[in-house]
Amino acid sequence: MSIPITLVTGFLGSGKSTLINRVLSDNPSIKFGLVINEFGDVKLESQIVEAKDEDAITELSNGCMCCVVRSDLIKTVTGLLDKAPKTGHIILEASGLSDPVPIANTFLNDDLEGKVHFDAIICVVDPINFLSSLDNYSVAETQLSYADFILLSKTDVATAEQIAEAKKLILAAKPDARILELGDDFPTDLVFDTSNVDHSDLAGLEIEEHHHHHDDDDDDDEHEDHEHEEHEHEGEKVYHHAHDAVDTLFYKTEKALDLDRFGIVLRDLPREIVRAKGFLHFSDRKAAKNKYILQMVGARPVLDAKPWDRDEEKQSALVFIGKGFDKEKLLQELHACEKN
């Protein structure tokens, strides 16, 4: 039997990793293969995804998944299957800025000689921050438009009004949307390995290649800003994929951080930053024994502590994503948190 491929998409901070962790936990008998986007040379997503020992993780760190050369995406999945031949299901976790169409199209047109089949596109939507995402980033609507299933996350903390407004906006963008709420009792097998979605429209698209590079340092790493559209070219539909101009700051240090000073930096982050995530090493005696995982969407930071692995290098690594924030000023503030 061929192995199903599920693409998990959704805007920055929508809850994609949380969904994947839920799927892994709900299906202990399945050996999953995970392909995830990383930022820089320190693995951030791998710190967040809670894979089982028997699951296989492959990091894609040379750009947004939708922007890499399609042959590289094929090689990545082929390499994963070579490393873990007993894989029962492959999950592709796209970055929050990725257009799902080029990714899906890749595997709809290449099943690796019958080894895999593309199953579904799942879009995770955070109803608390969804309106702001739609207003400021065109790719958020693109992710909706091509999703087979739309899952509303964070329904335990969102208000009834926020959930209702999110559903209204989703249906305005995609009238035939299948919207499901990702509550504690949600059966994840409803959207994984569905085997009943028609993707012939996506398979027939000719994708115009766009290649973007995420710099790993402090230089200007803004994306070209373009939106998806389809037009006829010699009888074939040509698809220009969506991408938004963003500023990304990647910060890494081996020095321990002052907990109080970092708390002030976190509190005063520019409102233009829509996403921050990473892990932290603090100098405070009580905090130093743990690694702190930061997840921040909008103005809501969450820090979770877990022990450092025995042989793990203690360091901090963070990525900040937004539009028009002062990267140099933020970098100086972060450096000021470092203890000598």
Buried (B, 14 or more C-beta within 10 A) or exposed (E): EEBBBBBBBBBBBBBBBBBBBBBBEEBEEBBBBBBBBBBBEBBBBBBBBEBEEEBBBBBBBBBBBBBBEBEEBBEBBBEBBEEBEEBBBBBBBBBBBBBBBBBBBBBBBBBBEEBBBBBBBBBBBBBBBBBBBBEBBBBBBBBBBBBBBBBBBBBEEBEEEBBEBBBEBBBEBBEEBEBBBBEEEBEBEEBBBBEEEEBEEBEEBBBBEBEBEBEBEBEEBBBEBBBBEEEEEEEEEBBBBBBBEBBBBBBBBEBBBBBEBBBEBBEEBBEBBBBBBBBBBBBBEEBBEBBBBBBBBBEEBEBEEEEBEEEEEBBBBBBBBBBEBEBEEBBEBBEEBBEE
